[in-house]
Amino acid sequence: MSVPEGVPGPVAVIGAGLTGASWAGLFAAHGREVRMHDTDGVRARAAVERAVGFGRFLVAHGLADSATAEVGLAALRAVDDPVEVYSDVVLVQECVVEQLAVKRAVFAEADRLAPQGALLATSSSGLSISDIQDGLAGAGRCVAAHPYNPPHLVPLVELAPGRDTDPENMELAREFYLSVGKDPVVLTRDIPGYLSNRMSAALWREAVELVRSGVASVEDVDRAISSGPGLRWAVMGPHLLYHLGGAEGGIRGHLEHLGHVKEGMLRDIATWVSFPPDTADVLEAGLRVQLEGREPGSLERERDEALAGFLKARAATAGGSRGPAGPNPAAAAEVPPNEEPIAHPVIVDSATGQLVDVVPGVTRTTLAAGRTTTLVRFTLEPGVEIPLHRHPQEQTGYLVEGDLTLVADTGEWTVGSGDSWSLPGGAAHGARTRTGAVAVEVFAPSREDYLPGGPPRTADR
Ligand SMILES: NC(=O)c1ccc[n+]([C@@H]2O[C@H](COP(=O)([O-])OP(=O)(O)OC[C@H]3O[C@@H](n4cnc5c(N)ncnc54)[C@H](O)[C@@H]3O)[C@@H](O)[C@H]2O)c1
């Protein structure tokens, strides 16, 4: 299969429930022609309306290009006839009920009717792609593509091969999902729960136990994630954060200093493998308190608005530690000139996840953004001071005009118009200007982040 660049091929979404409608909205917002199919035609038509709403939401929040989305959303439609559903598609996204027999029947039909080159992807959370593809003539083109709810907003998609999947189709699947703004992670094999749900299950067990044992309320346990580690995890994963937490010693230093503390917790946390019978009662009682006075539907709206705002803010900052830096990574790899300037940008110390400051008198404009590297222009008004902060990327700067005193934990130095500087990833640094300044800075992955066997450093820089 190949997904020709710039010529989005049609996509079939099979199963018009929660997941199917959200996938359809995302695909259409990225300009794909989507055919929505369900055994229940009324559900398929209702899902098209919901999908159009999701697509418009993405456009309204700057997460999809409006002209591209208009093309996709105009072509989005419910299709009852299976021959028409599968004709010319480049990918089938199966989203039917979580039953092996039903999924196998859908894959068998798709394998018969979809063009030979099309990929067949399951959204299944818990079934094995090896079982779904078993015995199909086109088993090699079947992949698991597990979204995180809601797929039109949460960038993650987990790709896993089945026993008989052709390895080259994994790469084609990755390319396809990148083309619709997803952040694909690729597993080497199909395991229950993929990556994200296994980690979520381990965390949730302890969250349930903390409530059951009376340590804290449902609300406080939730906030201990959403106002704490959850915020950091949305920027960097646990390995990178602990590596940063180890300062100069990195992850090894962190383990040496705090490994035994974590081991003490591991000995103390819940280990049960069946939910205790009182789980639903205890959680419902806590949630009743937490949700008192809230309108039905308001939670979902709050989640989606906050996610959209966060994704936009995340796209405006550089980072090699996470996936696509915007609505569409293919578009982000091209240069988006004249990006809207951000007045008074927020500085977050990425070593601690703490807000350092909102910096009045500074304007930040992203001149170009690739997947890992960002070119930014900063305009500083006279007298501005940027507090000490750290980020994992290396920074190379060039002073276009004015004066700038760079402050690092190792000392201070003043640069003039035409001077350049560079700072290693993770270094604490700040700046101040007397007369005002215009600087252009490149944020790129730190040298240690380069993969072994990657291009030589000199070629990278
Ligand atoms: N809900 C989630 O949060 C979530 C997240 C990730 C993955 N998933 C996965 O997505 C899939 C769908 O889950 P959902 O929550 O959207 O389910 P859902 O019940 O909301 O929707 C399923 C749809 O499939 C349709 N259907 C059933 N048999 C069909 C057939 N043979 N052909 C066409 N359509 C058929 C049903 O009419 C229904 O509209 C599951 O495999 C689930 O594991 C769900």
PDBQT file of the ligand as one rigid body, heavy atoms in Angstrom, charges set to zero:
ROOT
HETATM    1  N1  LIG A 501     -14.985   3.611  23.806  1.00  0.00    +0.000 N 
HETATM    2  C1  LIG A 501     -13.703   3.824  23.994  1.00  0.00    +0.000 C 
HETATM    3  O1  LIG A 501     -13.274   4.607  24.855  1.00  0.00    +0.000 OA
HETATM    4  C2  LIG A 501     -12.691   3.115  23.115  1.00  0.00    +0.000 A 
HETATM    5  C3  LIG A 501     -11.350   3.543  23.112  1.00  0.00    +0.000 A 
HETATM    6  C4  LIG A 501     -10.433   2.864  22.308  1.00  0.00    +0.000 A 
HETATM    7  C5  LIG A 501     -10.857   1.801  21.517  1.00  0.00    +0.000 A 
HETATM    8  N2  LIG A 501     -12.174   1.412  21.550  1.00  0.00    +0.000 N 
HETATM    9  C6  LIG A 501     -12.564   0.264  20.714  1.00  0.00    +0.000 C 
HETATM   10  O2  LIG A 501     -13.381   0.731  19.648  1.00  0.00    +0.000 OA
HETATM   11  C7  LIG A 501     -14.329  -0.283  19.294  1.00  0.00    +0.000 C 
HETATM   12  C8  LIG A 501     -15.719   0.308  19.324  1.00  0.00    +0.000 C 
HETATM   13  O3  LIG A 501     -16.025   0.765  20.627  1.00  0.00    +0.000 OA
HETATM   14  P1  LIG A 501     -17.170   1.872  20.884  1.00  0.00    +0.000 P 
HETATM   15  O4  LIG A 501     -17.066   2.264  22.318  1.00  0.00    +0.000 OA
HETATM   16  O5  LIG A 501     -17.113   2.898  19.837  1.00  0.00    +0.000 OA
HETATM   17  O6  LIG A 501     -18.490   0.974  20.668  1.00  0.00    +0.000 OA
HETATM   18  P2  LIG A 501     -19.991   1.422  20.391  1.00  0.00    +0.000 P 
HETATM   19  O7  LIG A 501     -20.856   0.403  21.045  1.00  0.00    +0.000 OA
HETATM   20  O8  LIG A 501     -20.181   2.877  20.763  1.00  0.00    +0.000 OA
HETATM   21  O9  LIG A 501     -20.145   1.295  18.808  1.00  0.00    +0.000 OA
HETATM   22  C9  LIG A 501     -20.065   0.086  18.123  1.00  0.00    +0.000 C 
HETATM   23  C10 LIG A 501     -20.828   0.219  16.809  1.00  0.00    +0.000 C 
HETATM   24  O10 LIG A 501     -20.571  -0.926  15.997  1.00  0.00    +0.000 OA
HETATM   25  C11 LIG A 501     -21.755  -1.193  15.266  1.00  0.00    +0.000 C 
HETATM   26  N3  LIG A 501     -21.691  -2.566  14.745  1.00  0.00    +0.000 N 
HETATM   27  C12 LIG A 501     -21.853  -3.733  15.400  1.00  0.00    +0.000 A 
HETATM   28  N4  LIG A 501     -21.650  -4.776  14.552  1.00  0.00    +0.000 NA
HETATM   29  C13 LIG A 501     -21.342  -4.240  13.339  1.00  0.00    +0.000 A 
HETATM   30  C14 LIG A 501     -21.007  -4.792  12.070  1.00  0.00    +0.000 A 
HETATM   31  N5  LIG A 501     -20.953  -6.104  11.896  1.00  0.00    +0.000 N 
HETATM   32  N6  LIG A 501     -20.737  -3.943  11.049  1.00  0.00    +0.000 NA
HETATM   33  C15 LIG A 501     -20.810  -2.610  11.215  1.00  0.00    +0.000 A 
HETATM   34  N7  LIG A 501     -21.114  -2.021  12.421  1.00  0.00    +0.000 NA
HETATM   35  C16 LIG A 501     -21.378  -2.833  13.456  1.00  0.00    +0.000 A 
HETATM   36  C17 LIG A 501     -22.855  -0.951  16.279  1.00  0.00    +0.000 C 
HETATM   37  O11 LIG A 501     -24.125  -0.766  15.651  1.00  0.00    +0.000 OA
HETATM   38  C18 LIG A 501     -22.349   0.318  16.969  1.00  0.00    +0.000 C 
HETATM   39  O12 LIG A 501     -22.816   1.485  16.294  1.00  0.00    +0.000 OA
HETATM   40  C19 LIG A 501     -14.118  -1.417  20.288  1.00  0.00    +0.000 C 
HETATM   41  O13 LIG A 501     -13.334  -2.417  19.714  1.00  0.00    +0.000 OA
HETATM   42  C20 LIG A 501     -13.397  -0.759  21.445  1.00  0.00    +0.000 C 
HETATM   43  O14 LIG A 501     -12.556  -1.668  22.141  1.00  0.00    +0.000 OA
HETATM   44  C21 LIG A 501     -13.097   2.052  22.310  1.00  0.00    +0.000 A 
ENDROOT
TORSDOF 0
